[in-house]
Amino acid sequence: MRETLLIFLAPGMILIVGAALLGGFAEAIAISLYILGVLVLIGWPLTAVIVHIRISRCQERGQQISSGLARAQSFVEAVSAIIMTVVLPSAVIGWIGVFCLVTAADDPEDAIFKTVVGFGMLLVLVAYLSILVFGRSKTILRVMGAAILIFGVIVLVGVTQEFIDGEAGRRSGVGLIGGVLMSIGGLWLTITGRSTWSRKTQSGRQRTV
């Protein structure tokens, strides 16, 4: 139920949050996004609920579902799947990455950390979208591995700079461990194109699928 509610509310909320973020830069676009977000926030849940209720009533009465209602149900299911697999991850990961990069200059103490996280999140997003578009092939896993490897190296460079500047703390230690693990994992994926340790295990999974 919580996932369904999230699917219904997510598109409108993303548009409204986007409008709020653009308020200080492009007021006209922000107002348009805000109006669209409110309409979507109200209209999309109503549409999905009405389709669900009508489908349920037809099934309870043993009636045949009309072609128009069936197309509406397919549309709602398709949009819901896109929201869960593309829109929400892209909005969350992309927003974190862009936010860190945009605000890095305003926070000198955490500028390096925010820049590292920003670039890393965008690389992870690119890798995730590549898997969705092209599938989980060796080539895509290698691309994802390269993204993770670059992210890990960037983290290590940022943490090393903090140690050099004498600003290292507990976060730097966690970043060092995370950077090493991401670098090793990314290097493994880049070289082998496999997400499992054993080649037999992966080939067995591919046969099962």
C-alpha positions as CSV (number, residue, x, y, z in Angstrom):
1,M,0.0,0.0,0.0
2,R,2.8,2.4,0.8
3,E,4.5,1.7,-2.5
4,T,1.2,2.3,-4.4
5,L,0.8,5.6,-2.5
6,L,4.3,6.6,-3.4
7,I,3.8,5.8,-7.1
8,F,0.6,7.9,-7.1
9,L,2.1,10.9,-5.4
10,A,5.7,10.8,-6.8
11,P,5.3,12.6,-10.2
12,G,3.4,15.6,-8.8
13,M,5.7,15.9,-5.8
14,I,8.8,15.8,-8.0
15,L,7.5,18.6,-10.2
16,I,6.6,20.7,-7.2
17,V,10.0,20.2,-5.6
18,G,11.6,21.0,-9.0
19,A,9.6,24.2,-9.2
20,A,10.7,25.2,-5.7
21,L,14.3,24.7,-6.6
22,L,14.0,26.7,-9.8
23,G,12.2,29.6,-8.0
24,G,15.3,31.6,-7.5
25,F,16.6,31.1,-11.0
26,A,13.7,31.0,-13.5
27,E,10.5,32.2,-11.9
28,A,8.3,31.8,-15.0
29,I,9.4,28.1,-15.5
30,A,9.0,27.5,-11.8
31,I,5.4,28.8,-11.8
32,S,4.6,26.6,-14.8
33,L,6.1,23.5,-13.1
34,Y,4.3,24.3,-9.9
35,I,0.9,24.5,-11.6
36,L,1.7,21.3,-13.6
37,G,2.8,19.6,-10.4
38,V,-0.4,20.4,-8.6
39,L,-2.5,19.2,-11.5
40,V,-0.5,15.9,-11.7
41,L,-0.5,15.5,-7.9
42,I,-4.3,15.6,-8.0
43,G,-5.1,14.1,-11.4
44,W,-2.8,11.1,-11.6
45,P,-3.9,9.5,-8.3
46,L,-7.6,10.1,-9.2
47,T,-7.1,8.5,-12.6
48,A,-5.3,5.5,-11.2
49,V,-7.9,5.0,-8.4
50,I,-10.9,5.3,-10.8
51,V,-9.3,2.7,-13.2
52,H,-8.6,0.4,-10.3
53,I,-12.2,0.7,-8.9
54,R,-13.8,0.1,-12.3
55,I,-11.6,-2.9,-12.9
56,S,-12.5,-4.3,-9.5
57,R,-16.2,-3.9,-10.0
58,C,-16.1,-5.6,-13.4
59,Q,-14.2,-8.5,-11.8
60,E,-16.6,-8.8,-8.9
61,R,-19.7,-8.8,-11.2
62,G,-18.1,-11.2,-13.6
63,Q,-18.4,-8.6,-16.4
64,Q,-16.0,-8.5,-19.4
65,I,-13.5,-5.6,-19.2
66,S,-14.0,-3.3,-22.1
67,S,-11.1,-2.6,-24.5
68,G,-10.9,1.1,-23.4
69,L,-10.7,0.1,-19.7
70,A,-8.1,-2.5,-20.5
71,R,-6.0,0.1,-22.3
72,A,-6.4,2.4,-19.3
73,Q,-5.3,-0.3,-17.0
74,S,-2.3,-1.0,-19.2
75,F,-1.4,2.7,-19.3
76,V,-1.6,3.0,-15.5
77,E,0.6,-0.1,-15.0
78,A,3.1,1.1,-17.5
79,V,3.4,4.5,-16.0
80,S,3.7,3.0,-12.5
81,A,6.5,0.8,-13.7
82,I,8.3,3.7,-15.3
83,I,7.9,5.8,-12.1
84,M,9.4,3.0,-9.9
85,T,12.2,2.0,-12.1
86,V,13.2,5.3,-13.8
87,V,11.6,8.4,-12.4
88,L,12.1,7.9,-8.7
89,P,15.7,6.6,-8.9
90,S,16.7,9.3,-11.4
91,A,15.0,12.0,-9.3
92,V,16.6,11.0,-6.0
93,I,20.1,10.1,-7.3
94,G,20.2,12.9,-9.8
95,W,19.0,15.5,-7.3
96,I,21.6,14.5,-4.7
97,G,24.4,14.7,-7.4
98,V,23.3,18.1,-8.8
99,F,22.7,19.5,-5.3
100,C,26.1,18.6,-4.1
101,L,27.8,20.0,-7.2
102,V,25.8,23.3,-7.2
103,T,26.3,23.9,-3.5
104,A,29.9,22.8,-3.3
105,A,31.3,26.3,-3.8
106,D,29.1,27.7,-1.1
107,D,30.5,25.4,1.6
108,P,34.4,25.6,1.5
109,E,34.8,23.2,4.3
110,D,32.9,20.4,2.5
111,A,33.6,21.5,-1.1
112,I,35.8,18.5,-1.9
113,F,33.4,16.1,-0.3
114,K,30.4,17.5,-2.1
115,T,32.1,17.5,-5.4
116,V,33.2,13.9,-5.0
117,V,29.7,12.8,-4.0
118,G,28.1,14.9,-6.8
119,F,30.1,13.4,-9.6
120,G,29.9,9.9,-8.1
121,M,26.1,10.0,-7.8
122,L,25.8,11.1,-11.4
123,L,28.1,8.3,-12.6
124,V,26.0,5.8,-10.6
125,L,22.9,7.2,-12.2
126,V,24.4,6.8,-15.7
127,A,25.3,3.2,-15.0
128,Y,21.9,2.4,-13.6
129,L,20.1,3.9,-16.6
130,S,22.4,2.1,-19.0
131,I,21.4,-1.3,-17.4
132,L,17.7,-0.4,-17.8
133,V,18.2,0.6,-21.4
134,F,20.6,-2.0,-22.7
135,G,20.2,-4.9,-20.2
136,R,22.6,-6.7,-18.0
137,S,25.2,-7.7,-20.5
138,K,29.0,-7.9,-20.1
139,T,29.4,-4.6,-21.9
140,I,27.0,-2.8,-19.7
141,L,28.5,-4.4,-16.6
142,R,31.9,-3.2,-17.7
143,V,30.5,0.3,-18.3
144,M,29.0,0.2,-14.8
145,G,32.3,-1.1,-13.4
146,A,34.1,1.8,-15.0
147,A,31.7,4.3,-13.5
148,I,32.1,2.7,-10.0
149,L,35.9,2.6,-10.5
150,I,35.9,6.3,-11.4
151,F,33.7,7.1,-8.4
152,G,36.0,5.1,-6.1
153,V,39.1,6.9,-7.4
154,I,37.5,10.3,-7.0
155,V,36.6,9.4,-3.4
156,L,40.1,8.3,-2.7
157,V,41.5,11.5,-4.3
158,G,39.2,13.6,-2.2
159,V,39.9,11.8,1.0
160,T,43.7,11.9,0.3
161,Q,43.4,15.7,-0.1
162,E,41.6,16.0,3.3
163,F,44.5,14.0,4.9
164,I,47.0,16.3,3.2
165,D,45.2,19.4,4.3
166,G,45.0,18.1,7.9
167,E,41.1,18.1,7.8
168,A,40.7,14.4,8.0
169,G,38.1,13.1,10.4
170,R,35.8,10.1,11.0
171,R,34.1,10.7,7.7
172,S,37.5,10.6,5.9
173,G,38.1,7.1,7.3
174,V,34.8,5.9,6.1
175,G,35.4,7.5,2.7
176,L,38.8,5.8,2.5
177,I,37.3,2.4,3.1
178,G,34.4,3.0,0.7
179,G,36.8,4.4,-2.0
180,V,39.0,1.3,-1.8
181,L,36.0,-1.1,-1.9
182,M,34.4,0.7,-4.9
183,S,37.8,0.8,-6.7
184,I,38.3,-2.9,-6.3
185,G,34.7,-3.7,-7.2
186,G,34.7,-1.4,-10.2
187,L,38.0,-2.8,-11.4
188,W,36.6,-6.3,-11.2
189,L,33.5,-5.5,-13.2
190,T,35.5,-3.5,-15.8
191,I,38.0,-6.4,-16.4
192,T,35.7,-9.4,-16.1
193,G,32.3,-8.1,-17.0
194,R,30.8,-10.4,-14.4
195,S,28.9,-9.6,-11.2
196,T,29.6,-13.0,-9.7
197,W,32.9,-14.5,-8.5
198,S,32.4,-17.8,-10.3
199,R,31.9,-17.9,-14.1
200,K,29.9,-21.1,-13.8
201,T,27.5,-19.5,-11.4
202,Q,26.7,-16.6,-13.8
203,S,26.4,-18.9,-16.8
204,G,24.0,-21.1,-14.7
205,R,21.9,-18.1,-13.9
206,Q,21.7,-17.0,-17.6
207,R,20.4,-20.5,-18.5
208,T,17.8,-20.3,-15.8
209,V,16.6,-16.9,-17.0
